């Protein structure tokens, strides 16, 4: 059992029993505040007597005050009332709780399955529903959980409820002012939720991101589709010494003008690539100094796709031009690329598969599912006129 106590407003709605069964199955101690539709159990304690906001929601400060007295664990997981964690998420949270150093707070978003989709897949596990390509990731201003030490950050205004995302923003700001480390941990903590979240336009504070652990593996994989005679220059320029945080996965592409040739090479490379960030490339090697810059760029919270600048016949093209499907102008987190099915057109498409079409569609589809894009204005690729 993880050394945390899950705290939530009262469970309600059609998904309440599924959520409660998930919490019980994970062995979570639970404190449920307000009039709950589910009874108490060995793991679940209902706390009906709690101060309420004008919106008739449990007050955040009173929830944390009472949780400090009632919880038996040193950490609290304040969660959306319809959040379903995974064992992988709890494992990462356990590691965060055991890190040395000063106090810290972590928060994250959830994957959201459409109700009709979940109804059509009733026997799927939470993990399987998260992997479903039809599942969406919530935006940064809609976090679904926050992890914090018990008996801390008790000064939220009376009008702030324990409902997400207002509670997360309040706690993250208190933590920032107190000098705590504030982490955004969505990528490393997969979880699912049902229902709607209260509207908000404010991203909670975060100064660093928690990523999935990949010990001994490179962070960045460069998937190179090029004629074999160009492989040696790539290796000599970008892998001069061992132990660098990137790898080259080279695949022959003898005829780049042939439709599908480059895409097939990239898909073949993706099957063996180990990096958490994928950068598909063709032609001339990129400059080595760009690689650590790109890795630093991906260290910021809420970034899934990076669009890079380029040049054409000596004329600079902005990073936004990558949306046209320019080869070499897109780097993407591996999770999103796999979710989209690799370098392929969407199922059912009648278009001819070309690099430009596939990359354009990849950006659009990933963003529709909740991936976040940022522009890195580097001249990464130089294209002859």
N, C-alpha and C positions, 0 to 999 in steps of 0.2 A: 504494500500500500504506500503511495507517495506521501511524503510528509507535508501535505497541504490540506486545507479545508476549503471546499467549494462553497461559495456564498452567492446566493441568487435571490431575486424577487420571486414571488410565488409563481409556480408553474401553472399554465393554463393553456387552453386550446387543444386541437386534435393531436398535436405532437407531444403533449405533456408526458404521456405514458412511455413513448419511445425515448424521450430525453431522460426520464427517471430511470428506465431500464439500463440505459447506457451508463449513467453515473453509478448505479449499483454494480453493474458488471465490471467497472474499473476499480471498484473497492474504494470509492471516494467518500470521505466524511462530508456530510452536506448540512448546511444551514440555510433554510428557505424562509424568507421574511415576508410576512403578509398572510392573507387567507389563501392557502394552497388548496388545489383541487385533489391533491394526492395525500394519503395518510402518512403519518410518521412510520419509520421503519428502523431497523437496527442501525443503518447508516444515516438516515435522514431525520433531522429535527426541524419541526415547524416552529417558527418564532412569530406568532401573530401580533404580539404587542410591540409595535415599532412606530416611531414618529413618521408621519406621512407628509409629503409635499402637497402643494395646492392641486397638483395633478393626480393626487391619490396614489403616489408611488412611495415606497420606503425611502426615507432620507439616507443619503450616503453616510453622513457622519454618524448616525445612530446605528446603521448596519455594521460599520467598522468598530464602533464602540462595543456593541453587544458581541460581535464576533471575537473581539479581543478577550472577552470574558468566557465565552462558551466554547470556542474552538480548542481542540486538544493538540493541534499542530502549530509549528512556528510560522508557517506561511499561509496566506489566503489567496485563493483564486477567485476573484470577483468575476462572475460570468453572466452572460446573457442567459435569460431563463430558458432558452431553447437551444443552448450550445451543447454539442456532443463532441467531447474531446476524443482523441485516439491515444493508444498506448505510446506511440511514437512521440506525441506531444508531451505526455506526462514524463517520459524519459528525459526529454530536453529540459523541461522545467525543473526536474530533480537536479540536473547538472548545474543549471543556473543558480539554484538555491545553495549549492555547495561551493560555488566559486569563492576564492578568497578576496579580500579587499573590502571596500566600503559598502554601504547599503545600495541596493539597486531595485529598480522597478522594470518590469517587462510587460509589453502589451502586444496584441496581435489581432488580425482579422480572421474571418472564417469563410469557408466555401459554402455556397448557398445552392441547394438543389431545389428546382422548381417543384411545387407540391404535386403536380401531375406526373412529373418524372419519377419522383420517389414512389408514388402510388403504383406506377408501372413496373417498378423494380423493388417489390416489397421484401425480397429475401436478400438484398444486397447489404453488405456490411458498411459501416461508416467509411472505412478506407476505400471500398469499391465505389461508393457514391462520390467521394472526393475525386477519384481518378476519372469519373465519367466526363467525357468531353463536353457534355451539356451543362455541367456545373459551373457556376460563376464565382469569382472571388470578389468579396466586398471591397469597396474603395477605401483609401486611407482614412477618410473621415468617419468610417463606420467600424471601429474596432468592436470586437465581441468579448474580449476578456482582458484582464489585467492581473498580474502577479505582484504581490507586495508582502513585506513582512507583517506579521500580526502586531497590533497595538501601535501602528504608525500612521502618519498622515491623516489625522483626525480632525483637521480644520476646514473641511469643505463647507461652503455656505449652506444654510438651511434649505435653500430652494433647489439644491442639487440632489437628484435622486440617485439610487444605485443602478439605474438603467443605463445601458450603453447608448451612445458614446459619451454623453456628458460626464459621466463618472470618470471615464478614462482621462478625458482632457483635464479635469480638475486635479486628479491624482498625479498625472504626469507633470503638470505645472508646479504643484507643491513639491514634487520630487526634484524638479529642476532648481527651484529656489533654494532647496535644502542642500544642493550640491551632490545629489545622488547621480548615479549612472542610470540613464533611461534608455532602454533597448526596445527595438521593434523586431519581433520574433516570428512574424507570419511564416516566412519561408521554412523555418525549422520546426514549426508547431502546427501540423495539419489538423484541422477540426472542421466540423460541419454545423450549420445552424438552419433552423426553419423560420418561417415567418418574416415579418417586416422589422426594420430598425427605425427608431426615431430619427427624423431628418436632422442633419447637421452639415455644416460646411467647414468645420474646424478640424484640422489634423492634430492629434495629440502630439506633444513634444516627443522627439526621439533623437538621440545623438549618434546612435550606432545601430547596426543591424546584426541579428543573430542568424547565421546560415547553417544549413545541414552540415554535419561533420563528415569529412571525406579524408580521413588520415592517410597520408602517403600518396595522395593523388593530386595532380595539378589542378589549379583553380580554373585555368583557361585552356580550351582546346581550339586550335586553329585547324579547321577542316580545309585542306588545300586540294582543289581540283585543277590540275595543270598537266602539260606534257611532261613525261618522265625526265627529259633532259634538263628540266628546271628544278628538279628536286634538290640537287646538290647545293645550288646557291641559297635555297631556302634554309637548309640545315646549317650551312656555314654562317649565315647571317643571324639566325634567330636562336640557334642552339649551340653557341660557342663553348659553353661549359655545362656540366650536369647539374641537376638540382634546381633548375629554374621553375617558377610556379606556372609554367605553361608547357604545352606539348604541341608537336606538329603531327597531324594525321594526314599523310599524303596519299592521294589516289590519282591514278592516271586519267587524264581527260584529253585524249589525242585529237579530238575534233570539237572544240568549244562551240562551234557554230551549229552543231547538230542538236536539234531539240531533245532535251532530256538527258544529254550526256553529262553535263555538269551536275544536274540534280541527282543523277544516279551515283556519281562519284561522292557527292556530299552525303547522301543517305548511307552509302557503304562506310564512309568514315565515321558517321555518327554512331554506327553499331558498336564501334570499339573505343570511341572517345571517352575519356574519363573525367574531363573537366566539368565544373558546375556552370561555366559560361562558355557558350559556343559562338565562334566567329567564323562563318563560311567565307572562303576567299578563292580567288582565281588570279592567274597572271603573275605580275611582278611581286616579289616579297615586300611586306610592309616594313617600315623602319622600326628597329628594336625599341627605341624610346617610347613608342606608342603603347606597348603592351603593359608596362606598369601603370601608365596613365589610365588606361582602360580599366585595369583592376581596381585602382583607387576610385574611379567613377562608380563602379558597381558596389562599393562599400557603403554608399549612402542608402538610407531607408527608402522604401517604396520605389524601387527601380527594377524592372523586369526586361526591358528592351532598351538598347542604346542605338541611336541613329548618329552616324558619323559623317562628317564633311568629306568632300573629295574635290578633285579638279578634272576638267575636261579640256584638253588642248591648252593647258595653261590658265584656263578660266576657273575661278573658285566656284564650287557648288556648295550651298549651305547644307547643314545636316538634315534640314527638312526635306531636301531633295531625295533622301534615301527612301521616302515613301513611294517614289516612282518604281522601286524594285531594283535599285542599282546594286549590282553584285559587290560585296565587300564593304557595304555601308551599313550593315546591320550586325549587331551582337545581341545575343538573347540568352536568357537563363535556360539551362537544359530542360528543367521541368516544363517550361512552357512549350519548347520545341517538341518534346515528346508528346505532350498533351494534344498538340495540333497535328500529330501524325507525321512529323518530319517535314522534309522538303517535297511536299506533294500538294496538288490542288485539292480543294475540298471535295469530299465524296459526292458524286453526282454531277460534277462540273463537266461541261461539254467542250471547254476551251482546250487548245493545244497547250501542253505543259511547257512553259519557258521559264527561265530564271526570273525575269521581271514579273511575270504574272504570279508565280509562286511566292516570291518575297512580298509583293504587294498584298496578296491575300493573307499571308502569314501575319503581317502586322495588323491588318484589319480584324482578322478573326481573334487573335490574341487579345487585342484591346476590347473587343466585344465581350470577352469572357472575364475581363477585369484586370488584365495585364497593364502595367503602367510604363510609359515611354518617356525618355528624356533625350535631349539632343546634346551631343558632344562635338563642339565645333573644331574638330581636328581634320587636317588634310590627310586622311588615312590612305586614300587610294588616288593615284594619278592615272588618268585614262588618256591614251593618245587620241588626237583628233581624227 
